[in-house]
Amino acid sequence: METALLQIKDHKAYAFLESLEDLNIIKLLRKDKTSQQKLSEKYAGKLPAKVANELQDYITKSRNEWDSRSI
């Protein structure tokens, strides 16, 4: 058995796919379009505050070093 990803271009295709599923030819894994969640919303609050502050300080320091570099 293989899994294939399809892009539906016409709503009529859903009826056709459901008919194929009724005949046990295919199995629909996803019937509804899922909304894309922003990464900022997905990962909000995942880091402890201390770690987040340390990371932010490191990023700021790295940017300052990059801006003040002499080549």
Protein Blocks (a to p, Z undefined) as FASTA:
>chain_A
ZZdddddfbfklmmmmmmmmmnomaccfbfbdcddddfklmmgokacfklmmmmmmmmmm
mmmmmmmpcZZ
